[in-house]
Amino acid sequence: MRFKDKVVIVTGATGGIGSKAVEAFLKEGASVVASDLDAEKLNDLDRELRCSDRMITLAGDITKGATHNAIVDLAVESFGGLDVALNNAGISHNVVRLPLIEDELARRVIDVDLMAVFLAMKAQLPVMAKQYKEAERTGSIINVASAAGLVAAPLMSVYSAAKHGVIGLTKSAAAEYAKHGIRINSICPAFTKTAMVESFFETSDNNREQATKSLTKGMPMGRMGEISEIISGILFAADPSNSFMTGHSIAIDGGLTAI
């Protein structure tokens, strides 16, 4: 029960990583505010987990600052504060060369994958800093970036640029708030068995076996990641006992960025 009596925010809560993160934090004793754009899927998640006394949902557009303000306010009003924020929501784009990416899609990817993380931290940091000043209550923020934010990602240029930006935001904010009791780290998964990766298979010209080999050919482990493996990294980064790590980009990538 590493997170007993802790209050956690999770964005992108109905996706593969988000939903399992909500479940894991609840099992570890936390109270959770789960947010996503899709209200119906949030209701389904709430019914599935059956933890209504320790879980509240809020549907909203994370590219709007007002949404993040509302999420943080809900955490404080419902559960008495904010200890952990998992800024997880994200999208990708079609796997093509840079000139073929439509302008509007590129802007949308930047808005969801980068600007939304900025807006989230803008709402979260003042509350966590105030808690630390008044009661030495520490906080932890985990931003979900990507291995594509650590190295080049050919045919995924805008997505890679956004995730590089998330890592830059994470490091800068970590340095700003290290003396205010807030640790800020990013998780950088490589290809993981999520709906986002499944969409790659659907649009690929190759069969599933060939597409999988294409995705994993640069990974020393030779396979995609499991969602459970990413969740383990998230819980490690958020763990209150992991109190001396901040500003880091934790690669969970089967060795992809090691070579």
Sequence and secondary structure as in RCSB ss.txt:
>XXXX:A:sequence
MRFKDKVVIVTGATGGIGSKAVEAFLKEGASVVASDLDAEKLNDLDRELRCSDRMITLAGDITKGATHNAIVDLA
VESFGGLDVALNNAGISHNVVRLPLIEDELARRVIDVDLMAVFLAMKAQLPVMAKQYKEAERTGSIINVASAAGL
VAAPLMSVYSAAKHGVIGLTKSAAAEYAKHGIRINSICPAFTKTAMVESFFETSDNNREQATKSLTKGMPMGRMG
EISEIISGILFAADPSNSFMTGHSIAIDGGLTAI
>XXXX:A:secstr
 TTTT EEEEESTTSHHHHHHHHHHHHTT EEEEEES HHHHHHHHHHHT TTTEEEEE  TTSHHHHHHHHHHH
HHHHSS  EEEE       S  GGGS HHHHHHHHIIIIIHHHHHHHHHHHHHHHHHHHH   EEEEEE  GGGT
S  TT HHHHHHHHHHHHHHHHHHHHHGGGTEEEEEEEE SBSSHHHHHHHHH SS HHHHHHHHHTT TT S B
 HHHHHHHHHHHH TT TT  S EEEESTTGGG 
